[in-house]
Amino acid sequence: MTTTELLALRHYSSEKNSTRTVWNHLSLSEFSLAPVQYRNTGVLFDIQLNGKPAGKGYYQLSEKILKYASAYHVPVMLKSVLGYLITDPSGIYVDGTLGGGGHAEAILERLSPKGKLIGIDWDADALQFSKNRLKRFGSQLITRRANFDELPSVLHDLGLSKVDGILLDLGVSSHQLDSDSRGFSYLKSGPLDMRMNGSGELTAFDVINQYAYKDLKRIFKEYGEERQAGRVALAILKTREKGTINTTDELAEIIRSVIFPNYVNKTLSRIFQAVRIEINQDLVHLQKALKSTVDILKPSRRAVVISYHSLEDRLVKHFFKKMAQPCEYLPELPIYPCEEEAKLKILTQRPVRPSAEEAAKNPRARSAKLRAAERI
């Protein structure tokens, strides 16, 4: 297959055996879309078809979204985030996943001169980028390098105990995915790393080259929800008999060799997701962070969480539900599945999804789900 570039907003074209084929934009789910790269007023991304490179795509961004876009990622569901999060323009807010600062910039512009935003990120590169980008806000922005589950200690160091709102935009930023050296994307050739903070001891290389079959199968199934977990784990072990697996494209090729072409893109995404979660313990950090929101939020103030896969969304959903339902006292139960008093009011009975227009213009937003809750 010879590849061509996606020149039109809603079409992808390629040539095969000298016959030109065009897919309408509604069929883009057949393709695997790499993280976006900015090109003037739009985003450029790599496309894979049946696990193989199949050209590049381009989406035009609206002026409103483009205003807050950065080299890290386009802020997702910006209007909904601001609507749910900000209740007091003079309050103190937390962006627990600062990233490229897209949401942070929009929040700061909504605040009064008395309002403040505490921006936290585990990634030193992202933190420095946002500090430079948002320096015009001066002392209204406070940044700290930390994981979002360390928020209580961050606030303690700042002499604070309560805040007016918390935003968590989960997942990997487009900048991290697009960086060859970070090893997050199967569409990029890079070292097997995947450390969110860039300095942890465990890397993707360790997981892929040292984990036993049962452990690989477990994380692929548990963290990737991959049906072919055993098949992929076995293929990895067989390859290890010949030598070490060093790069993301080597791992991707192993997966392609044992998965049918029609399913390979989803399997690639799930396996890479599973390895990333194992290395960074994403779900453990998220659970801890969610618990801290109950103690940190002022009454009638809100937490907003954006997730990108079912494991994260399920965890957020169940936590909010548990905190919103008071228990009926049953002495025969040694452990209560809910709180003695409701501590949160759920604001989103169903998750908020991006509009069709946003999903079309920002591929990263397609799987996003926003949930919000208010402290009672």
C-alpha positions in Angstrom: 0.0 0.0 0.0 1.3 3.5 -0.8 0.1 6.1 1.6 -1.2 9.6 1.0 -1.9 12.4 3.4 -5.4 13.3 4.6 -5.9 16.7 3.0 -9.6 17.0 3.5 -11.2 17.4 6.9 -13.5 14.4 6.7 -11.9 12.0 4.4 -9.0 9.6 4.4 -7.6 8.4 1.0 -5.1 5.8 0.0 -4.1 3.9 -3.1 -4.1 0.2 -3.5 -3.3 -1.6 -6.8 -3.7 1.8 -8.5 -7.3 1.9 -7.3 -8.2 5.0 -5.2 -10.4 4.3 -2.2 -12.0 6.9 0.0 -13.4 6.3 3.5 -16.0 8.7 4.9 -15.0 10.2 8.3 -17.7 8.0 10.0 -15.5 5.0 9.4 -12.4 6.5 11.1 -13.0 4.0 14.0 -11.4 1.4 11.7 -8.1 3.3 12.0 -5.8 3.7 15.0 -5.1 7.4 15.5 -1.8 8.5 17.0 -1.5 11.5 19.3 -1.9 14.8 17.6 0.8 17.2 16.5 0.0 20.8 15.9 0.1 22.3 12.4 -1.1 25.9 12.1 -4.8 25.7 13.0 -5.2 22.0 13.2 -3.7 18.7 14.4 -1.8 16.2 12.4 -1.8 12.5 13.4 -0.6 9.2 12.2 -3.1 6.6 11.0 -2.7 2.8 11.1 -4.9 0.4 9.2 -4.8 -3.3 10.3 -1.8 -2.5 12.4 0.2 -1.0 9.6 1.1 2.6 9.0 -1.4 4.1 6.6 -0.7 7.8 6.2 -1.5 10.9 8.2 -4.7 12.6 9.1 -5.5 16.3 9.7 -8.3 17.9 11.7 -9.2 21.6 11.7 -9.7 22.9 15.2 -12.3 25.6 16.2 -10.9 29.0 17.2 -12.2 28.5 20.8 -10.5 25.2 21.3 -7.4 26.3 19.5 -6.9 29.1 21.9 -6.3 26.7 24.7 -4.5 24.0 22.7 -0.8 23.4 23.3 1.9 21.0 22.1 0.8 18.7 24.9 -2.9 18.2 24.0 -6.1 19.8 23.2 -8.2 20.3 26.4 -11.1 18.0 26.4 -14.7 19.1 27.0 -13.5 22.5 28.1 -17.0 24.1 28.4 -18.3 21.3 30.6 -15.2 21.3 32.8 -15.6 25.1 33.5 -19.3 24.8 34.0 -19.1 22.0 36.6 -15.8 23.1 38.3 -16.0 26.8 39.0 -18.5 27.9 41.7 -16.5 30.8 43.2 -14.3 32.9 40.9 -12.3 34.0 43.9 -11.7 30.5 45.2 -8.7 28.1 45.2 -8.8 25.4 42.6 -6.5 22.4 41.8 -5.6 21.0 38.4 -4.2 17.7 39.5 -3.0 16.8 36.0 -1.6 20.1 34.7 -0.1 18.7 31.5 0.2 21.3 28.8 -2.0 23.8 30.7 -5.0 24.0 28.4 -7.6 23.5 31.1 -5.5 25.5 33.5 -5.4 28.5 31.2 -9.1 28.5 30.8 -9.7 28.2 34.5 -7.3 31.0 35.3 -9.1 33.3 32.8 -12.4 32.6 34.6 -11.1 33.4 38.0 -11.1 36.8 39.6 -7.7 38.4 40.6 -8.2 36.9 44.1 -8.6 33.4 42.7 -5.8 30.9 42.6 -5.0 27.6 40.8 -2.6 25.0 42.1 -1.2 23.0 39.2 0.3 19.6 39.9 2.0 17.2 37.5 4.3 14.2 37.9 6.0 15.0 34.6 8.8 17.5 35.0 8.7 18.4 31.3 5.0 19.1 31.3 5.3 21.2 34.5 8.0 23.4 33.0 6.1 23.8 29.8 3.0 25.0 31.6 4.9 27.3 34.0 6.3 29.1 30.9 3.0 29.1 29.1 1.1 30.5 32.1 3.6 32.9 33.5 1.4 35.9 32.7 -0.9 34.8 35.5 1.9 35.5 38.0 1.1 34.5 41.6 -2.4 33.2 40.7 -0.7 30.0 39.5 1.1 27.8 42.0 2.9 24.7 40.5 4.3 21.6 42.2 5.8 18.5 40.9 3.9 15.6 42.4 1.4 12.9 41.7 -2.2 13.9 42.1 -2.6 11.5 45.0 -0.1 13.6 46.9 -2.5 16.6 47.0 -3.0 16.5 50.8 0.7 16.9 51.4 1.0 19.6 48.7 -1.8 21.6 50.3 -0.2 21.1 53.8 3.1 22.5 52.5 1.2 25.6 51.2 -0.6 26.1 54.5 -3.9 25.0 53.0 -6.5 22.4 54.1 -9.5 23.0 51.8 -10.0 24.0 48.2 -13.0 25.1 46.0 -12.6 22.6 43.2 -10.4 19.7 41.9 -9.9 18.7 38.3 -8.3 15.4 37.2 -7.8 14.9 33.5 -6.5 11.3 33.4 -4.5 9.5 30.8 -1.4 10.2 28.8 -0.9 13.6 27.2 -0.4 13.8 23.5 3.1 15.1 24.0 4.0 12.1 26.0 2.5 9.8 23.4 4.2 11.6 20.6 7.7 11.6 22.2 9.7 8.7 20.8 11.9 8.5 23.9 9.0 8.0 26.3 7.9 4.7 24.8 4.1 5.2 25.3 2.9 4.7 21.7 3.0 1.6 19.5 3.0 4.0 16.5 6.4 5.4 17.5 9.7 3.5 17.6 11.3 4.1 20.9 12.7 2.4 24.0 10.4 0.4 26.2 10.0 3.0 29.0 6.5 4.3 29.8 7.4 5.9 33.1 5.1 8.9 33.7 7.6 10.6 35.9 10.6 9.6 33.9 12.5 8.4 36.9 10.8 5.4 38.4 12.7 2.1 38.8 10.3 -0.2 36.9 10.1 0.3 33.1 8.3 -1.4 30.2 11.5 -3.1 29.3 11.5 -4.8 32.8 7.9 -5.9 32.4 8.2 -7.3 28.9 11.5 -9.0 29.4 11.3 -10.2 33.0 7.7 -11.0 33.9 6.6 -14.6 33.9 3.9 -15.8 31.6 1.2 -15.8 34.3 2.1 -12.2 35.3 2.0 -10.9 31.8 -1.3 -12.6 31.2 -2.7 -11.2 34.4 -1.8 -7.6 33.6 -3.0 -7.8 30.0 -6.3 -9.2 31.2 -6.8 -7.1 34.3 -5.4 -3.8 33.1 -6.0 -4.1 29.3 -9.2 -6.2 29.4 -7.7 -8.1 26.5 -9.3 -11.4 25.5 -6.2 -12.6 23.8 -4.0 -11.9 26.9 -2.6 -15.5 27.0 -1.8 -15.6 23.3 0.1 -12.3 23.5 2.0 -13.3 26.7 3.0 -16.6 25.1 4.3 -14.8 22.0 6.4 -12.5 24.1 8.0 -15.4 26.0 8.8 -17.2 22.8 10.4 -14.1 21.4 12.4 -13.7 24.6 14.0 -17.1 24.0 15.8 -15.5 21.0 16.8 -12.3 22.7 15.6 -9.3 24.6 12.8 -7.1 23.3 14.1 -3.5 23.3 11.7 -1.2 21.5 8.0 -0.4 21.2 7.9 -1.4 17.5 9.5 -4.8 18.4 6.7 -5.3 20.9 4.1 -4.1 18.5 5.3 -6.5 15.8 5.1 -9.5 18.2 1.5 -8.6 18.9 0.7 -8.2 15.2 2.1 -11.7 14.6 -0.5 -13.4 16.7 -3.6 -11.2 16.4 -6.0 -11.1 13.4 -5.6 -7.9 11.4 -9.2 -6.8 12.0 -8.5 -6.7 15.8 -4.9 -5.8 16.0 -5.3 -2.1 16.6 -7.5 -2.5 19.6 -5.2 -5.2 21.0 -2.2 -3.0 20.6 -3.9 -0.2 22.5 -5.0 -2.6 25.3 -1.6 -4.2 25.7 0.3 -0.9 25.8 -2.3 0.5 28.2 -1.9 -2.5 30.5 1.9 -2.2 30.6 1.6 1.5 31.3 -0.8 1.0 34.2 1.4 -1.8 35.7 4.4 0.5 35.6 2.8 3.7 36.9 0.2 2.1 39.1 -2.4 4.5 37.7 -5.4 2.9 39.3 -3.8 2.8 42.8 -2.9 6.5 42.5 -6.4 7.4 41.3 -8.2 5.5 44.1 -6.0 7.3 46.6 -6.6 10.7 45.0 -10.4 10.2 44.9 -10.5 9.4 48.6 -8.6 12.6 49.3 -11.1 14.8 47.5 -13.7 14.1 50.1 -11.5 15.6 52.9 -10.1 18.4 50.8 -13.2 19.9 49.2 -15.1 22.6 50.9 -18.9 22.1 51.3 -20.8 22.7 48.1 -17.5 22.5 46.1 -16.8 20.1 43.3 -14.6 17.4 41.8 -14.4 16.9 38.1 -12.8 13.8 36.6 -12.2 13.0 32.9 -11.3 9.4 32.2 -10.3 7.7 28.9 -10.8 3.9 29.5 -13.4 1.8 31.2 -11.2 0.8 34.2 -10.7 4.5 35.2 -14.3 5.4 34.6 -15.6 2.4 36.5 -13.5 3.3 39.5 -14.7 6.9 39.5 -18.3 5.9 39.0 -18.2 3.4 41.9 -16.4 5.8 44.2 -18.9 8.6 43.6 -21.8 6.2 44.1 -20.3 4.9 47.4 -19.8 8.4 48.7 -23.3 9.5 47.7 -25.2 6.7 49.5 -25.6 6.7 53.2 -25.6 3.2 54.9 -28.5 1.6 56.6 -27.0 0.3 59.8 -26.8 -3.5 59.8 -24.9 -4.8 62.8 -24.4 -8.2 61.2 -22.2 -6.7 58.5 -18.6 -6.2 59.8 -17.7 -4.1 56.7 -20.0 -1.4 55.3 -20.1 -1.0 51.5 -21.0 2.6 51.8 -20.6 5.7 54.0 -22.5 6.2 57.3 -23.4 9.6 55.9 -23.5 10.7 52.3 -20.5 12.9 51.5 -21.0 13.6 47.9 -23.8 14.6 45.6 -23.4 13.2 42.1 -23.9 15.9 39.4 -23.6 13.6 36.4 -25.9 10.6 36.7 -24.5 9.6 33.3 -21.0 10.5 32.1 -20.7 13.6 30.0 -19.4 12.8 26.6 -17.8 15.1 24.0 -20.0 16.3 21.2 -19.8 14.7 17.8 -18.1 17.8 16.5 -15.4 17.8 19.2 -14.8 14.0 18.8 -14.3 14.5 15.1 -12.0 17.5 15.6 -10.0 16.1 18.5 -9.4 12.3 18.2 -8.1 12.2 21.8 -11.6 13.2 23.0 -13.5 10.3 21.5 -13.2 8.0 24.5 -13.4 10.7 27.2 -16.0 10.5 29.9 -16.5 13.3 32.4 -18.0 12.8 35.9 -18.6 15.4 38.5 -19.6 15.4 42.1 -20.2 18.0 44.8 -19.2 17.9 48.4 -22.1 17.9 50.8 
